[in-house]
Amino acid sequence: MINARCPICDRPIAAAALSDLPDFPFCSPRCRLIDLGRWLGEAYQIPPAAEGEAPAGPEPEDTFP
C-alpha cells in the first residue's frame, strides 16, 4: 500500500501499487504540469553562495604527526 501526499496541492494519494498511480508523485496530470511549469520558469533555484564565503568543499581530514 502506498500512502503519500501530492507535493503541489497536498492532496492524499493512496494506491496498492505504483502502477496504479501513473502521475506519481503527483495526484493528477494537472499537478504534474504545474511542477513542470515551475521548473521551466526557474522557480526552483538553489540560492547562490553569499559573497565572501569560501565555497563548500570536503571537510579537511584530521592529520596526526
PQR file with spaces between the fields and no chain letter, atoms N, CA, C, O and H, PARSE charges and radii, in Angstrom:
ATOM       1  N    MET     1       0.836   -1.182    0.000 -0.4000 1.5000
ATOM       2  CA   MET     1       0.000    0.000    0.000 -0.0000 2.0000
ATOM       3  C    MET     1       0.882    1.246    0.000  0.5500 1.7000
ATOM       4  O    MET     1       1.803    1.350    0.810 -0.5500 1.4000
ATOM       5  N    ILE     2       0.617    2.164   -0.874 -0.4000 1.5000
ATOM       6  CA   ILE     2       1.364    3.406   -0.987 -0.0000 2.0000
ATOM       7  C    ILE     2       0.495    4.539   -0.464  0.5500 1.7000
ATOM       8  O    ILE     2      -0.608    4.764   -0.961 -0.5500 1.4000
ATOM       9  H    ILE     2      -0.132    2.080   -1.531  0.4000 1.0000
ATOM      10  N    ASN     3       0.993    5.249    0.538 -0.4000 1.5000
ATOM      11  CA   ASN     3       0.329    6.419    1.088 -0.0000 2.0000
ATOM      12  C    ASN     3       1.287    7.587    0.966  0.5500 1.7000
ATOM      13  O    ASN     3       2.407    7.532    1.474 -0.5500 1.4000
ATOM      14  H    ASN     3       1.889    5.066    0.942  0.4000 1.0000
ATOM      15  N    ALA     4       0.855    8.641    0.297 -0.4000 1.5000
ATOM      16  CA   ALA     4       1.705    9.815    0.107 -0.0000 2.0000
ATOM      17  C    ALA     4       0.825   11.046   -0.032  0.5500 1.7000
ATOM      18  O    ALA     4      -0.403   10.958   -0.003 -0.5500 1.4000
ATOM      19  H    ALA     4      -0.055    8.686   -0.116  0.4000 1.0000
ATOM      20  N    ARG     5       1.474   12.194   -0.185 -0.4000 1.5000
ATOM      21  CA   ARG     5       0.778   13.454   -0.420 -0.0000 2.0000
ATOM      22  C    ARG     5       1.377   14.099   -1.652  0.5500 1.7000
ATOM      23  O    ARG     5       2.588   14.043   -1.869 -0.5500 1.4000
ATOM      24  H    ARG     5       2.471   12.265   -0.209  0.4000 1.0000
ATOM      25  N    CYS     6       0.529   14.709   -2.456 -0.4000 1.5000
ATOM      26  CA   CYS     6       0.968   15.406   -3.656 -0.0000 2.0000
ATOM      27  C    CYS     6       1.823   16.603   -3.237  0.5500 1.7000
ATOM      28  O    CYS     6       1.400   17.380   -2.380 -0.5500 1.4000
ATOM      29  H    CYS     6      -0.455   14.755   -2.281  0.4000 1.0000
ATOM      30  N    PRO     7       3.019   16.773   -3.819 -0.5600 1.5000
ATOM      31  CA   PRO     7       3.876   17.890   -3.425  0.2800 2.0000
ATOM      32  C    PRO     7       3.359   19.254   -3.888  0.5500 1.7000
ATOM      33  O    PRO     7       3.846   20.281   -3.417 -0.5500 1.4000
ATOM      34  N    ILE     8       2.396   19.283   -4.786 -0.4000 1.5000
ATOM      35  CA   ILE     8       1.868   20.549   -5.288 -0.0000 2.0000
ATOM      36  C    ILE     8       0.628   20.981   -4.505  0.5500 1.7000
ATOM      37  O    ILE     8       0.586   22.098   -3.989 -0.5500 1.4000
ATOM      38  H    ILE     8       2.000   18.448   -5.168  0.4000 1.0000
ATOM      39  N    CYS     9      -0.377   20.114   -4.409 -0.4000 1.5000
ATOM      40  CA   CYS     9      -1.646   20.511   -3.774 -0.0000 2.0000
ATOM      41  C    CYS     9      -1.856   19.885   -2.396  0.5500 1.7000
ATOM      42  O    CYS     9      -2.838   20.200   -1.723 -0.5500 1.4000
ATOM      43  H    CYS     9      -0.343   19.207   -4.828  0.4000 1.0000
ATOM      44  N    ASP    10      -0.961   19.013   -1.969 -0.4000 1.5000
ATOM      45  CA   ASP    10      -1.003   18.364   -0.656 -0.0000 2.0000
ATOM      46  C    ASP    10      -2.187   17.411   -0.489  0.5500 1.7000
ATOM      47  O    ASP    10      -2.571   17.082    0.633 -0.5500 1.4000
ATOM      48  H    ASP    10      -0.164   18.757   -2.516  0.4000 1.0000
ATOM      49  N    ARG    11      -2.753   16.978   -1.588 -0.4000 1.5000
ATOM      50  CA   ARG    11      -3.860   16.024   -1.546 -0.0000 2.0000
ATOM      51  C    ARG    11      -3.318   14.624   -1.241  0.5500 1.7000
ATOM      52  O    ARG    11      -2.274   14.249   -1.774 -0.5500 1.4000
ATOM      53  H    ARG    11      -2.442   17.245   -2.499  0.4000 1.0000
ATOM      54  N    PRO    12      -4.002   13.845   -0.396 -0.5600 1.5000
ATOM      55  CA   PRO    12      -3.518   12.484   -0.102  0.2800 2.0000
ATOM      56  C    PRO    12      -3.643   11.575   -1.328  0.5500 1.7000
ATOM      57  O    PRO    12      -4.596   11.669   -2.102 -0.5500 1.4000
ATOM      58  N    ILE    13      -2.661   10.700   -1.477 -0.4000 1.5000
ATOM      59  CA   ILE    13      -2.634    9.737   -2.575 -0.0000 2.0000
ATOM      60  C    ILE    13      -2.499    8.358   -1.945  0.5500 1.7000
ATOM      61  O    ILE    13      -1.626    8.139   -1.105 -0.5500 1.4000
ATOM      62  H    ILE    13      -1.887   10.623   -0.848  0.4000 1.0000
ATOM      63  N    ALA    14      -3.354    7.437   -2.346 -0.4000 1.5000
ATOM      64  CA   ALA    14      -3.279    6.074   -1.824 -0.0000 2.0000
ATOM      65  C    ALA    14      -3.531    5.097   -2.967  0.5500 1.7000
ATOM      66  O    ALA    14      -4.436    5.293   -3.778 -0.5500 1.4000
ATOM      67  H    ALA    14      -4.063    7.615   -3.028  0.4000 1.0000
ATOM      68  N    ALA    15      -2.725    4.050   -3.020 -0.4000 1.5000
ATOM      69  CA   ALA    15      -2.887    3.015   -4.039 -0.0000 2.0000
ATOM      70  C    ALA    15      -2.186    1.749   -3.573  0.5500 1.7000
ATOM      71  O    ALA    15      -1.361    1.774   -2.660 -0.5500 1.4000
ATOM      72  H    ALA    15      -1.990    3.890   -2.361  0.4000 1.0000
ATOM      73  N    ALA    16      -2.529    0.657   -4.211 -0.4000 1.5000
ATOM      74  CA   ALA    16      -1.930   -0.623   -3.859 -0.0000 2.0000
ATOM      75  C    ALA    16      -0.534   -0.780   -4.467  0.5500 1.7000
ATOM      76  O    ALA    16       0.325   -1.439   -3.882 -0.5500 1.4000
ATOM      77  H    ALA    16      -3.199    0.637   -4.953  0.4000 1.0000
ATOM      78  N    ALA    17      -0.303   -0.173   -5.643 -0.4000 1.5000
ATOM      79  CA   ALA    17       0.994   -0.302   -6.324 -0.0000 2.0000
ATOM      80  C    ALA    17       1.275    0.961   -7.125  0.5500 1.7000
ATOM      81  O    ALA    17       0.361    1.723   -7.440 -0.5500 1.4000
ATOM      82  H    ALA    17      -1.001    0.363   -6.119  0.4000 1.0000
ATOM      83  N    LEU    18       2.539    1.177   -7.450 -0.4000 1.5000
ATOM      84  CA   LEU    18       2.914    2.346   -8.243 -0.0000 2.0000
ATOM      85  C    LEU    18       2.282    2.320   -9.632  0.5500 1.7000
ATOM      86  O    LEU    18       2.029    3.374  -10.215 -0.5500 1.4000
ATOM      87  H    LEU    18       3.282    0.558   -7.193  0.4000 1.0000
ATOM      88  N    SER    19       2.029    1.147  -10.155 -0.4000 1.5000
ATOM      89  CA   SER    19       1.406    1.042  -11.472 -0.0000 2.0000
ATOM      90  C    SER    19      -0.010    1.626  -11.474  0.5500 1.7000
ATOM      91  O    SER    19      -0.537    1.960  -12.535 -0.5500 1.4000
ATOM      92  H    SER    19       2.235    0.291   -9.681  0.4000 1.0000
ATOM      93  N    ASP    20      -0.629    1.752  -10.297 -0.4000 1.5000
ATOM      94  CA   ASP    20      -1.961    2.352  -10.186 -0.0000 2.0000
ATOM      95  C    ASP    20      -1.899    3.881  -10.175  0.5500 1.7000
ATOM      96  O    ASP    20      -2.930    4.549  -10.254 -0.5500 1.4000
ATOM      97  H    ASP    20      -0.201    1.480   -9.435  0.4000 1.0000
ATOM      98  N    LEU    21      -0.689    4.429  -10.076 -0.4000 1.5000
ATOM      99  CA   LEU    21      -0.505    5.882   -9.994 -0.0000 2.0000
ATOM     100  C    LEU    21       0.359    6.356  -11.159  0.5500 1.7000
ATOM     101  O    LEU    21       1.572    6.493  -11.001 -0.5500 1.4000
ATOM     102  H    LEU    21       0.149    3.886  -10.012  0.4000 1.0000
ATOM     103  N    PRO    22      -0.230    6.608  -12.314 -0.5600 1.5000
ATOM     104  CA   PRO    22       0.575    6.988  -13.486  0.2800 2.0000
ATOM     105  C    PRO    22       1.280    8.333  -13.338  0.5500 1.7000
ATOM     106  O    PRO    22       2.272    8.577  -14.024 -0.5500 1.4000
ATOM     107  N    ASP    23       0.797    9.209  -12.468 -0.4000 1.5000
ATOM     108  CA   ASP    23       1.389   10.531  -12.302 -0.0000 2.0000
ATOM     109  C    ASP    23       2.190   10.666  -11.014  0.5500 1.7000
ATOM     110  O    ASP    23       2.519   11.783  -10.615 -0.5500 1.4000
ATOM     111  H    ASP    23      -0.010    9.011  -11.911  0.4000 1.0000
ATOM     112  N    PHE    24       2.509    9.563  -10.361 -0.4000 1.5000
ATOM     113  CA   PHE    24       3.230    9.606   -9.096 -0.0000 2.0000
ATOM     114  C    PHE    24       4.541   10.355   -9.266  0.5500 1.7000
ATOM     115  O    PHE    24       5.241   10.108  -10.248 -0.5500 1.4000
ATOM     116  H    PHE    24       2.241    8.656  -10.686  0.4000 1.0000
ATOM     117  N    PRO    25       4.905   11.235   -8.387 -0.5600 1.5000
ATOM     118  CA   PRO    25       4.413   11.520   -7.050  0.2800 2.0000
ATOM     119  C    PRO    25       3.296   12.554   -7.010  0.5500 1.7000
ATOM     120  O    PRO    25       2.931   13.023   -5.932 -0.5500 1.4000
ATOM     121  N    PHE    26       2.750   12.915   -8.162 -0.4000 1.5000
ATOM     122  CA   PHE    26       1.666   13.891   -8.216 -0.0000 2.0000
ATOM     123  C    PHE    26       0.322   13.180   -8.238  0.5500 1.7000
ATOM     124  O    PHE    26       0.229   12.007   -8.599 -0.5500 1.4000
ATOM     125  H    PHE    26       3.047   12.533   -9.037  0.4000 1.0000
ATOM     126  N    CYS    27      -0.724   13.913   -7.844 -0.4000 1.5000
ATOM     127  CA   CYS    27      -2.049   13.293   -7.783 -0.0000 2.0000
ATOM     128  C    CYS    27      -2.760   13.305   -9.136  0.5500 1.7000
ATOM     129  O    CYS    27      -3.692   12.529   -9.351 -0.5500 1.4000
ATOM     130  H    CYS    27      -0.648   14.866   -7.551  0.4000 1.0000
ATOM     131  N    SER    28      -2.329   14.176  -10.044 -0.4000 1.5000
ATOM     132  CA   SER    28      -3.031   14.308  -11.323 -0.0000 2.0000
ATOM     133  C    SER    28      -2.090   14.876  -12.382  0.5500 1.7000
ATOM     134  O    SER    28      -1.023   15.396  -12.055 -0.5500 1.4000
ATOM     135  H    SER    28      -1.572   14.805   -9.869  0.4000 1.0000
ATOM     136  N    PRO    29      -2.486   14.777  -13.649 -0.5600 1.5000
ATOM     137  CA   PRO    29      -1.690   15.402  -14.706  0.2800 2.0000
ATOM     138  C    PRO    29      -1.589   16.925  -14.521  0.5500 1.7000
ATOM     139  O    PRO    29      -0.585   17.531  -14.895 -0.5500 1.4000
ATOM     140  N    ARG    30      -2.614   17.529  -13.954 -0.4000 1.5000
ATOM     141  CA   ARG    30      -2.596   18.978  -13.708 -0.0000 2.0000
ATOM     142  C    ARG    30      -1.455   19.359  -12.769  0.5500 1.7000
ATOM     143  O    ARG    30      -0.709   20.294  -13.060 -0.5500 1.4000
ATOM     144  H    ARG    30      -3.430   17.037  -13.650  0.4000 1.0000
ATOM     145  N    CYS    31      -1.307   18.654  -11.652 -0.4000 1.5000
ATOM     146  CA   CYS    31      -0.230   18.949  -10.703 -0.0000 2.0000
ATOM     147  C    CYS    31       1.137   18.668  -11.321  0.5500 1.7000
ATOM     148  O    CYS    31       2.104   19.375  -11.038 -0.5500 1.4000
ATOM     149  H    CYS    31      -1.913   17.894  -11.416  0.4000 1.0000
ATOM     150  N    ARG    32       1.220   17.645  -12.158 -0.4000 1.5000
ATOM     151  CA   ARG    32       2.470   17.340  -12.856 -0.0000 2.0000
ATOM     152  C    ARG    32       2.863   18.500  -13.768  0.5500 1.7000
ATOM     153  O    ARG    32       4.036   18.871  -13.824 -0.5500 1.4000
ATOM     154  H    ARG    32       0.434   17.071  -12.388  0.4000 1.0000
ATOM     155  N    LEU    33       1.889   19.079  -14.485 -0.4000 1.5000
ATOM     156  CA   LEU    33       2.173   20.210  -15.372 -0.0000 2.0000
ATOM     157  C    LEU    33       2.521   21.481  -14.597  0.5500 1.7000
ATOM     158  O    LEU    33       3.357   22.268  -15.040 -0.5500 1.4000
ATOM     159  H    LEU    33       0.937   18.778  -14.439  0.4000 1.0000
ATOM     160  N    ILE    34       1.892   21.681  -13.458 -0.4000 1.5000
ATOM     161  CA   ILE    34       2.229   22.830  -12.617 -0.0000 2.0000
ATOM     162  C    ILE    34       3.684   22.737  -12.191  0.5500 1.7000
ATOM     163  O    ILE    34       4.408   23.731  -12.240 -0.5500 1.4000
ATOM     164  H    ILE    34       1.213   21.041  -13.098  0.4000 1.0000
ATOM     165  N    ASP    35       4.121   21.554  -11.771 -0.4000 1.5000
ATOM     166  CA   ASP    35       5.510   21.359  -11.361 -0.0000 2.0000
ATOM     167  C    ASP    35       6.460   21.587  -12.529  0.5500 1.7000
ATOM     168  O    ASP    35       7.498   22.226  -12.357 -0.5500 1.4000
ATOM     169  H    ASP    35       3.533   20.746  -11.731  0.4000 1.0000
ATOM     170  N    LEU    36       6.127   21.080  -13.708 -0.4000 1.5000
ATOM     171  CA   LEU    36       6.956   21.286  -14.889 -0.0000 2.0000
ATOM     172  C    LEU    36       7.063   22.771  -15.207  0.5500 1.7000
ATOM     173  O    LEU    36       8.145   23.253  -15.543 -0.5500 1.4000
ATOM     174  H    LEU    36       5.283   20.562  -13.847  0.4000 1.0000
ATOM     175  N    GLY    37       5.952   23.503  -15.105 -0.4000 1.5000
ATOM     176  CA   GLY    37       5.971   24.937  -15.346 -0.0000 2.0000
ATOM     177  C    GLY    37       6.871   25.671  -14.365  0.5500 1.7000
ATOM     178  O    GLY    37       7.536   26.641  -14.729 -0.5500 1.4000
ATOM     179  H    GLY    37       5.074   23.111  -14.832  0.4000 1.0000
ATOM     180  N    ARG    38       6.890   25.211  -13.129 -0.4000 1.5000
ATOM     181  CA   ARG    38       7.771   25.831  -12.132 -0.0000 2.0000
ATOM     182  C    ARG    38       9.233   25.583  -12.478  0.5500 1.7000
ATOM     183  O    ARG    38      10.064   26.479  -12.328 -0.5500 1.4000
ATOM     184  H    ARG    38       6.350   24.424  -12.833  0.4000 1.0000
ATOM     185  N    TRP    39       9.555   24.383  -12.935 -0.4000 1.5000
ATOM     186  CA   TRP    39      10.932   24.093  -13.333 -0.0000 2.0000
ATOM     187  C    TRP    39      11.332   24.939  -14.533  0.5500 1.7000
ATOM     188  O    TRP    39      12.407   25.539  -14.544 -0.5500 1.4000
ATOM     189  H    TRP    39       8.880   23.655  -13.057  0.4000 1.0000
ATOM     190  N    LEU    40      10.470   24.987  -15.540 -0.4000 1.5000
ATOM     191  CA   LEU    40      10.794   25.740  -16.747 -0.0000 2.0000
ATOM     192  C    LEU    40      10.845   27.244  -16.490  0.5500 1.7000
ATOM     193  O    LEU    40      11.598   27.963  -17.147 -0.5500 1.4000
ATOM     194  H    LEU    40       9.597   24.499  -15.531  0.4000 1.0000
ATOM     195  N    GLY    41      10.048   27.718  -15.538 -0.4000 1.5000
ATOM     196  CA   GLY    41      10.051   29.129  -15.179 -0.0000 2.0000
ATOM     197  C    GLY    41      11.137   29.481  -14.178  0.5500 1.7000
ATOM     198  O    GLY    41      11.221   30.619  -13.715 -0.5500 1.4000
ATOM     199  H    GLY    41       9.436   27.135  -15.005  0.4000 1.0000
ATOM     200  N    GLU    42      11.974   28.494  -13.844 -0.4000 1.5000
ATOM     201  CA   GLU    42      13.094   28.654  -12.915 -0.0000 2.0000
ATOM     202  C    GLU    42      12.652   29.104  -11.523  0.5500 1.7000
ATOM     203  O    GLU    42      13.351   29.876  -10.867 -0.5500 1.4000
ATOM     204  H    GLU    42      11.906   27.570  -14.220  0.4000 1.0000
ATOM     205  N    ALA    43      11.498   28.623  -11.077 -0.4000 1.5000
ATOM     206  CA   ALA    43      11.025   28.928   -9.729 -0.0000 2.0000
ATOM     207  C    ALA    43      11.802   28.126   -8.684  0.5500 1.7000
ATOM     208  O    ALA    43      11.920   28.543   -7.532 -0.5500 1.4000
ATOM     209  H    ALA    43      10.931   27.996  -11.610  0.4000 1.0000
ATOM     210  N    TYR    44      12.327   26.976   -9.095 -0.4000 1.5000
ATOM     211  CA   TYR    44      13.136   26.166   -8.195 -0.0000 2.0000
ATOM     212  C    TYR    44      14.600   26.524   -8.446  0.5500 1.7000
ATOM     213  O    TYR    44      15.157   26.194   -9.494 -0.5500 1.4000
ATOM     214  H    TYR    44      12.231   26.637  -10.031  0.4000 1.0000
ATOM     215  N    GLN    45      15.214   27.197   -7.481 -0.4000 1.5000
ATOM     216  CA   GLN    45      16.608   27.588   -7.628 -0.0000 2.0000
ATOM     217  C    GLN    45      17.359   27.366   -6.326  0.5500 1.7000
ATOM     218  O    GLN    45      16.787   27.461   -5.240 -0.5500 1.4000
ATOM     219  H    GLN    45      14.762   27.464   -6.631  0.4000 1.0000
ATOM     220  N    ILE    46      18.616   27.076   -6.446 -0.4000 1.5000
ATOM     221  CA   ILE    46      19.495   26.999   -5.283 -0.0000 2.0000
ATOM     222  C    ILE    46      20.091   28.384   -5.109  0.5500 1.7000
ATOM     223  O    ILE    46      20.675   28.919   -6.052 -0.5500 1.4000
ATOM     224  H    ILE    46      19.080   26.999   -7.328  0.4000 1.0000
ATOM     225  N    PRO    47      19.960   28.984   -3.928 -0.5600 1.5000
ATOM     226  CA   PRO    47      20.491   30.336   -3.751  0.2800 2.0000
ATOM     227  C    PRO    47      22.011   30.350   -3.901  0.5500 1.7000
ATOM     228  O    PRO    47      22.692   29.415   -3.477 -0.5500 1.4000
ATOM     229  N    PRO    48      22.538   31.415   -4.507 -0.5600 1.5000
ATOM     230  CA   PRO    48      23.993   31.485   -4.668  0.2800 2.0000
ATOM     231  C    PRO    48      24.675   31.671   -3.319  0.5500 1.7000
ATOM     232  O    PRO    48      24.073   32.159   -2.362 -0.5500 1.4000
ATOM     233  N    ALA    49      25.930   31.277   -3.263 -0.4000 1.5000
ATOM     234  CA   ALA    49      26.695   31.434   -2.024 -0.0000 2.0000
ATOM     235  C    ALA    49      26.867   32.922   -1.739  0.5500 1.7000
ATOM     236  O    ALA    49      27.036   33.720   -2.661 -0.5500 1.4000
ATOM     237  H    ALA    49      26.419   30.881   -4.040  0.4000 1.0000
ATOM     238  N    ALA    50      26.824   33.286   -0.480 -0.4000 1.5000
ATOM     239  CA   ALA    50      26.989   34.683   -0.091 -0.0000 2.0000
ATOM     240  C    ALA    50      28.396   35.146   -0.453  0.5500 1.7000
ATOM     241  O    ALA    50      29.349   34.369   -0.399 -0.5500 1.4000
ATOM     242  H    ALA    50      26.687   32.637    0.269  0.4000 1.0000
ATOM     243  N    GLU    51      28.515   36.403   -0.817 -0.4000 1.5000
ATOM     244  CA   GLU    51      29.804   36.948   -1.208 -0.0000 2.0000
ATOM     245  C    GLU    51      30.753   36.935   -0.018  0.5500 1.7000
ATOM     246  O    GLU    51      30.365   37.290    1.095 -0.5500 1.4000
ATOM     247  H    GLU    51      27.740   37.034   -0.861  0.4000 1.0000
ATOM     248  N    GLY    52      31.986   36.529   -0.250 -0.4000 1.5000
ATOM     249  CA   GLY    52      32.968   36.490    0.822 -0.0000 2.0000
ATOM     250  C    GLY    52      33.069   35.139    1.501  0.5500 1.7000
ATOM     251  O    GLY    52      34.007   34.908    2.265 -0.5500 1.4000
ATOM     252  H    GLY    52      32.301   36.241   -1.155  0.4000 1.0000
ATOM     253  N    GLU    53      32.135   34.245    1.246 -0.4000 1.5000
ATOM     254  CA   GLU    53      32.198   32.912    1.841 -0.0000 2.0000
ATOM     255  C    GLU    53      33.032   32.000    0.954  0.5500 1.7000
ATOM     256  O    GLU    53      33.001   32.109   -0.272 -0.5500 1.4000
ATOM     257  H    GLU    53      31.373   34.433    0.625  0.4000 1.0000
ATOM     258  N    ALA    54      33.765   31.117    1.575 -0.4000 1.5000
ATOM     259  CA   ALA    54      34.518   30.124    0.810 -0.0000 2.0000
ATOM     260  C    ALA    54      33.536   29.094    0.258  0.5500 1.7000
ATOM     261  O    ALA    54      32.555   28.754    0.919 -0.5500 1.4000
ATOM     262  H    ALA    54      33.790   31.028    2.570  0.4000 1.0000
ATOM     263  N    PRO    55      33.796   28.599   -0.942 -0.5600 1.5000
ATOM     264  CA   PRO    55      32.899   27.581   -1.491  0.2800 2.0000
ATOM     265  C    PRO    55      32.927   26.324   -0.632  0.5500 1.7000
ATOM     266  O    PRO    55      33.965   25.946   -0.089 -0.5500 1.4000
ATOM     267  N    ALA    56      31.772   25.688   -0.521 -0.4000 1.5000
ATOM     268  CA   ALA    56      31.690   24.465    0.277 -0.0000 2.0000
ATOM     269  C    ALA    56      32.487   23.364   -0.393  0.5500 1.7000
ATOM     270  O    ALA    56      32.365   23.142   -1.598 -0.5500 1.4000
ATOM     271  H    ALA    56      30.929   25.995   -0.962  0.4000 1.0000
ATOM     272  N    GLY    57      33.276   22.701    0.363 -0.4000 1.5000
ATOM     273  CA   GLY    57      34.091   21.608   -0.160 -0.0000 2.0000
ATOM     274  C    GLY    57      34.179   20.520    0.868  0.5500 1.7000
ATOM     275  O    GLY    57      33.532   20.585    1.913 -0.5500 1.4000
ATOM     276  H    GLY    57      33.376   22.881    1.342  0.4000 1.0000
ATOM     277  N    PRO    58      34.981   19.516    0.577 -0.5600 1.5000
ATOM     278  CA   PRO    58      35.112   18.435    1.560  0.2800 2.0000
ATOM     279  C    PRO    58      35.781   18.945    2.834  0.5500 1.7000
ATOM     280  O    PRO    58      36.635   19.830    2.814 -0.5500 1.4000
ATOM     281  N    GLU    59      35.359   18.356    3.917 -0.4000 1.5000
ATOM     282  CA   GLU    59      35.939   18.720    5.217 -0.0000 2.0000
ATOM     283  C    GLU    59      37.380   18.244    5.284  0.5500 1.7000
ATOM     284  O    GLU    59      37.675   17.140    4.826 -0.5500 1.4000
ATOM     285  H    GLU    59      34.665   17.637    3.933  0.4000 1.0000
ATOM     286  N    PRO    60      38.288   19.039    5.839 -0.5600 1.5000
ATOM     287  CA   PRO    60      39.672   18.577    5.958  0.2800 2.0000
ATOM     288  C    PRO    60      39.756   17.418    6.948  0.5500 1.7000
ATOM     289  O    PRO    60      39.115   17.425    7.999 -0.5500 1.4000
ATOM     290  N    GLU    61      40.541   16.452    6.592 -0.4000 1.5000
ATOM     291  CA   GLU    61      40.692   15.285    7.469 -0.0000 2.0000
ATOM     292  C    GLU    61      41.674   15.607    8.585  0.5500 1.7000
ATOM     293  O    GLU    61      42.619   16.374    8.403 -0.5500 1.4000
ATOM     294  H    GLU    61      41.061   16.446    5.738  0.4000 1.0000
ATOM     295  N    ASP    62      41.435   15.015    9.725 -0.4000 1.5000
ATOM     296  CA   ASP    62      42.376   15.185   10.839 -0.0000 2.0000
ATOM     297  C    ASP    62      43.674   14.469   10.482  0.5500 1.7000
ATOM     298  O    ASP    62      43.668   13.307   10.077 -0.5500 1.4000
ATOM     299  H    ASP    62      40.668   14.392    9.873  0.4000 1.0000
ATOM     300  N    THR    63      44.774   15.176   10.639 -0.4000 1.5000
ATOM     301  CA   THR    63      46.075   14.554   10.367 -0.0000 2.0000
ATOM     302  C    THR    63      46.852   14.453   11.675  0.5500 1.7000
ATOM     303  O    THR    63      46.812   15.352   12.516 -0.5500 1.4000
ATOM     304  H    THR    63      44.779   16.121   10.968  0.4000 1.0000
ATOM     305  N    PHE    64      47.519   13.396   11.814 -0.4000 1.5000
ATOM     306  CA   PHE    64      48.324   13.164   13.001 -0.0000 2.0000
ATOM     307  C    PHE    64      49.795   13.177   12.597  0.5500 1.7000
ATOM     308  O    PHE    64      50.168   12.552   11.605 -0.5500 1.4000
ATOM     309  H    PHE    64      47.551   12.667   11.131  0.4000 1.0000
ATOM     310  N    PRO    65      50.651   13.897   13.373 -0.5600 1.5000
ATOM     311  CA   PRO    65      52.088   13.941   13.018  0.2800 2.0000
ATOM     312  C    PRO    65      52.772   12.618   13.174  0.5500 1.7000
ATOM     313  O    PRO    65      53.970   12.508   12.913 -0.5500 1.4000
